[in-house]
């Protein structure tokens, strides 16, 4: 991707739409420090962020729920509690020592906040896709971040659980975070977003306000 420039305000949900190969995932991975940026700048709250990797982005307040949940979002052979602790050792082990009781308490708070149907000592592999996604979101909410990016947030999730994830995304924005959502489901993007950025073949084709964003308007830009 090249020449992409946009901003997201606190309390806003920005959708990123485009066809396969448009560069959506590559863009958000770069913003989250997962892939290197050859040129350009990312600012959080007006301050430039030197993205040496995901840890630098997380420290600056930028987190990413990745597209491939099972390969990149959770550690399947660990428990819910252990998954929630990963990325939050500064909370559960501030002195470098991980105590089971601290992990248990931290996990219980995350489970309760997101309504995860599971227990801290339960293997995360036993959860449904929707509940696994809630665990990933709960892990990052605990920080809390300034910018919350979700790539394909409902992929592999049944219809009943989708509504719960949509509610969680709306709550993130209402809590004052800047939210970015990437989705191949155009109805999902249009239903969630205040504005929609459209990419095509690695280029930014336009940003549409909610009032002007429609299936036709998005697809015209996505195929240009």
C-alpha positions in Angstrom: 0.0 0.0 0.0 1.1 3.6 -0.6 -0.2 7.1 0.1 -2.7 6.2 2.7 -3.6 9.0 5.1 -6.4 9.1 7.6 -7.3 10.0 11.2 -9.7 8.4 13.7 -11.2 10.4 16.5 -11.9 9.3 20.0 -15.3 7.7 20.2 -15.4 7.0 16.5 -15.5 3.7 14.5 -13.7 3.9 11.2 -14.4 1.0 8.8 -11.9 -0.1 6.2 -13.4 -1.7 3.2 -12.0 -3.1 -0.1 -11.8 -6.3 -2.1 -9.3 -9.1 -1.5 -5.8 -7.8 -2.2 -6.7 -4.2 -1.4 -4.1 -4.0 1.4 -6.5 -3.7 4.3 -4.8 -6.2 6.6 -1.3 -5.1 5.6 -2.2 -1.5 6.5 -3.5 -2.3 10.0 -0.7 -4.7 10.7 1.8 -1.9 9.9 -0.1 0.6 12.2 0.1 -2.0 15.0 3.8 -2.5 14.6 3.5 -6.1 13.3 4.9 -5.2 9.9 7.6 -2.6 9.1 6.7 0.8 7.5 9.1 1.9 4.8 8.0 5.5 5.1 5.3 7.6 6.7 4.3 8.4 10.2 1.8 7.2 12.8 0.6 9.6 15.5 -1.3 8.8 18.6 -2.9 11.7 20.4 -0.8 14.0 18.2 2.5 12.4 19.2 4.6 10.5 16.6 5.1 6.8 17.5 8.4 5.0 16.6 7.0 1.6 15.6 9.9 -0.8 16.2 7.4 -3.6 16.7 4.1 -4.6 18.4 5.4 -3.8 21.9 6.1 -0.2 20.9 2.6 0.1 19.5 1.0 -1.4 22.6 3.0 1.0 24.8 1.8 3.9 22.7 -1.8 2.6 23.1 -2.4 0.9 19.8 -3.7 -2.7 19.9 -4.7 -5.2 17.2 -7.2 -8.1 17.2 -5.7 -10.0 14.3 -7.5 -11.6 11.3 -6.4 -15.2 12.1 -7.7 -15.7 15.6 -6.4 -19.2 16.2 -2.9 -18.7 14.7 -2.2 -15.1 16.0 -4.8 -14.1 18.6 -4.8 -16.9 21.2 -2.5 -19.6 22.5 -4.8 -22.7 22.1 -3.0 -25.0 24.5 -3.2 -22.5 27.4 -6.1 -21.5 29.6 -8.3 -18.4 29.4 -6.4 -16.9 32.4 -3.0 -17.5 30.8 -4.2 -16.0 27.5 -5.5 -12.9 29.3 -2.2 -12.6 31.2 -0.2 -12.6 28.0 0.4 -8.9 27.0 -0.6 -7.8 30.5 2.4 -8.9 32.6 2.9 -5.4 33.8 -0.5 -5.8 35.5 -0.3 -9.4 36.8 3.5 -9.5 37.4 4.7 -6.0 38.0 7.8 -7.3 39.8 8.6 -10.0 37.3 6.9 -12.8 39.3 3.6 -14.4 38.0 1.4 -15.4 40.9 -1.6 -17.7 40.1 -3.9 -15.8 42.4 -3.1 -12.5 40.5 -3.8 -14.2 37.2 -7.0 -15.7 38.5 -8.3 -12.3 39.8 -7.3 -10.5 36.6 -8.9 -13.2 34.4 -12.2 -13.1 36.4 -12.4 -9.4 35.9 -11.9 -9.7 32.1 -14.3 -12.6 31.8 -17.0 -10.7 33.7 -16.5 -7.5 31.8 -16.9 -9.2 28.3 -19.4 -11.8 29.4 -17.1 -14.7 28.4 -18.7 -18.1 28.9 -15.8 -19.8 30.6 -13.6 -20.0 33.7 -10.1 -18.8 34.1 -8.6 -22.3 34.4 -10.5 -23.6 31.3 -8.6 -24.3 28.1 -9.3 -21.6 25.6 -9.5 -24.2 22.8 -12.8 -25.4 24.4 -14.5 -22.1 23.8 -16.6 -21.1 20.8 -15.1 -18.7 18.3 -17.2 -15.9 19.7 -16.0 -16.4 23.2 -12.4 -16.7 22.0 -12.7 -13.4 20.3 -14.1 -11.9 23.5 -11.1 -13.2 25.4 -8.7 -11.4 22.9 -10.7 -8.2 23.3 -10.7 -8.5 27.1 -7.0 -8.9 27.1 -6.5 -5.5 25.4 -9.3 -3.6 27.1 -7.5 -4.2 30.4 -4.7 -1.8 29.4 -6.7 0.3 28.3 -5.7 1.3 24.7 -6.3 4.6 22.9 -6.7 2.9 19.5 -8.4 -0.4 19.1 -8.0 -2.2 15.7 -10.1 -5.2 14.8 -9.3 -7.2 11.6 -12.3 -9.4 10.5 -13.8 -9.4 14.1 -16.6 -11.8 13.3 -14.9 -14.3 10.9 -15.7 -17.9 11.9 -18.3 -16.7 14.5 -21.9 -17.9 14.4 -24.7 -15.5 13.7 -25.9 -15.4 17.3 -22.5 -14.4 18.6 -22.0 -11.7 16.0 -24.5 -9.4 17.7 -22.6 -9.6 21.0 -19.3 -8.7 19.2 -21.0 -5.8 17.6 -22.2 -4.6 21.0 -18.6 -4.9 22.3 -17.2 -2.8 19.4 -19.8 -0.1 19.9 -19.0 -0.1 23.7 -15.3 0.4 22.9 -16.1 3.6 21.0 -18.5 4.8 23.6 -15.8 4.4 26.2 -13.7 6.9 24.3 -11.4 4.7 22.3 -10.7 5.3 18.6 -11.8 2.1 16.8 -10.8 0.8 13.4 -12.7 -2.2 11.9 -11.6 -4.1 8.9 -14.1 -6.5 7.4 -14.9 -8.3 4.1 -18.6 -8.2 5.1 -19.7 -4.9 3.6 -22.9 -4.8 5.6 -20.9 -5.2 8.7 -18.7 -2.3 7.9 -21.6 -0.1 7.0 -23.6 -1.0 10.1 -20.7 -0.4 12.5 -18.9 2.6 11.1 -19.2 6.4 11.4 -16.9 6.7 8.4 -15.6 4.2 5.8 -12.1 4.3 4.2 -12.0 2.4 0.9 -8.9 0.8 -0.4 -8.2 -0.6 -3.9 -5.0 -2.3 -4.9 -3.1 -0.7 -2.1 -4.4 2.8 -2.8 -6.8 5.0 -0.8 -9.8 5.7 -3.0 -11.8 7.8 -0.6 -13.3 8.2 2.9 -17.1 8.2 3.0 -19.3 9.6 5.9 -22.0 7.4 7.2 -24.6 9.5 5.3 -23.0 8.9 1.9 -21.7 5.3 2.5 -23.7 2.7 0.7 -23.0 -0.7 -1.0 -22.9 1.1 -4.4 -20.7 4.0 -3.3 -18.2 1.7 -1.6 -18.1 -0.8 -4.5 -17.6 2.0 -7.0 -14.5 3.1 -5.1 -13.3 -0.4 -4.3 -13.3 -1.3 -8.0 -11.8 1.9 -9.3 
